[in-house]
Structures are given as C-alpha cells and as structure tokens.
Amino acid sequence: MKKPVYVKPKGDRWIVKSKGAKRGVKIVDTQAESIQIARQIAINRGCELIVYRTDGTMRSKDSFGSDPFPPR
C-alpha cells in the first residue's frame, strides 16, 4: 500500500508531508494551498490524503487509490 499524504499545521504555516518522511514536501502559508498541493500528489500516487485542523484533529480523509470493493 502506498503511503498517505498529510496536511498538518506547522507553527502558523501548513506542511504537506508523506507518512514516515523526515522532511515535508512543501510548507505554505494557507491550509487551502497545502490541500491543493497534497491532493495533486495523492492523485498522482494513487494514495490517501489526510487533512488535519490546527488543534490536531482530523478534518478529512480522501482516497485516490483503486477501489478494493468494485461494484458488482
């Protein structure tokens, strides 16, 4: 399974990071900009996108991989 891409707060900015990576892919000023960047990465990799709020709780989770339960 491919590692998910995260959007997390970092001080007063936002970081786009892959799970397990030591460094972030990008640090930007707004959450909206970081989500846009992370969504494109998740689509290209076919993995999950997980977005967090400033308080550390999960805001949203989207999957861009193949569907494990295809319609019949």
C-alpha positions as CSV (number, residue, x, y, z in Angstrom):
1,M,0.0,0.0,0.0
2,K,1.2,3.5,-0.8
3,K,2.0,5.9,2.0
4,P,-0.7,8.6,2.6
5,V,0.0,12.3,2.1
6,Y,-0.7,14.5,5.1
7,V,-1.6,18.2,5.6
8,K,-0.7,19.3,9.1
9,P,-0.2,22.7,10.8
10,K,3.4,23.7,11.5
11,G,3.5,26.8,13.6
12,D,1.5,29.4,11.7
13,R,2.0,27.7,8.4
14,W,1.0,24.3,6.8
15,I,3.1,21.4,5.8
16,V,2.5,18.8,3.1
17,K,4.2,15.5,4.1
18,S,4.2,11.8,3.3
19,K,3.9,9.3,6.1
20,G,7.2,8.4,7.5
21,A,9.1,11.1,5.7
22,K,11.6,13.1,7.8
23,R,11.1,16.3,5.7
24,G,7.9,17.8,4.3
25,V,7.3,18.1,0.6
26,K,6.3,21.8,0.9
27,I,5.5,24.4,3.6
28,V,3.0,27.1,2.6
29,D,1.0,29.9,4.3
30,T,-2.6,28.6,3.9
31,Q,-4.3,25.4,4.5
32,A,-6.2,25.7,1.2
33,E,-2.9,25.9,-0.7
34,S,-1.5,22.9,1.1
35,I,-4.6,20.9,0.4
36,Q,-4.4,21.7,-3.3
37,I,-0.8,20.6,-3.5
38,A,-1.4,17.4,-1.4
39,R,-4.5,16.5,-3.4
40,Q,-2.5,16.5,-6.6
41,I,0.3,14.4,-5.1
42,A,-2.3,11.9,-3.7
43,I,-4.0,11.7,-7.1
44,N,-0.6,11.1,-8.9
45,R,0.4,8.4,-6.4
46,G,-3.0,6.8,-6.0
47,C,-3.0,7.1,-2.2
48,E,-4.9,8.7,0.6
49,L,-5.0,12.4,1.5
50,I,-5.4,13.1,5.3
51,V,-6.0,16.7,6.4
52,Y,-5.7,17.9,10.0
53,R,-7.0,21.0,11.8
54,T,-4.9,23.4,13.8
55,D,-5.9,21.6,17.0
56,G,-4.6,18.3,15.7
57,T,-7.9,16.6,15.0
58,M,-8.6,15.0,11.6
59,R,-10.6,17.3,9.3
60,S,-11.0,15.0,6.3
61,K,-9.7,11.8,4.6
62,D,-9.9,11.1,0.9
63,S,-8.7,8.1,-1.0
64,F,-7.4,8.3,-4.6
65,G,-6.3,4.7,-4.9
66,S,-8.1,1.8,-6.6
67,D,-11.4,0.8,-5.0
68,P,-11.0,-2.5,-3.1
69,F,-14.7,-3.2,-3.4
70,P,-15.7,-2.7,-7.1
71,P,-19.4,-2.6,-7.9
72,R,-21.0,-5.9,-8.9
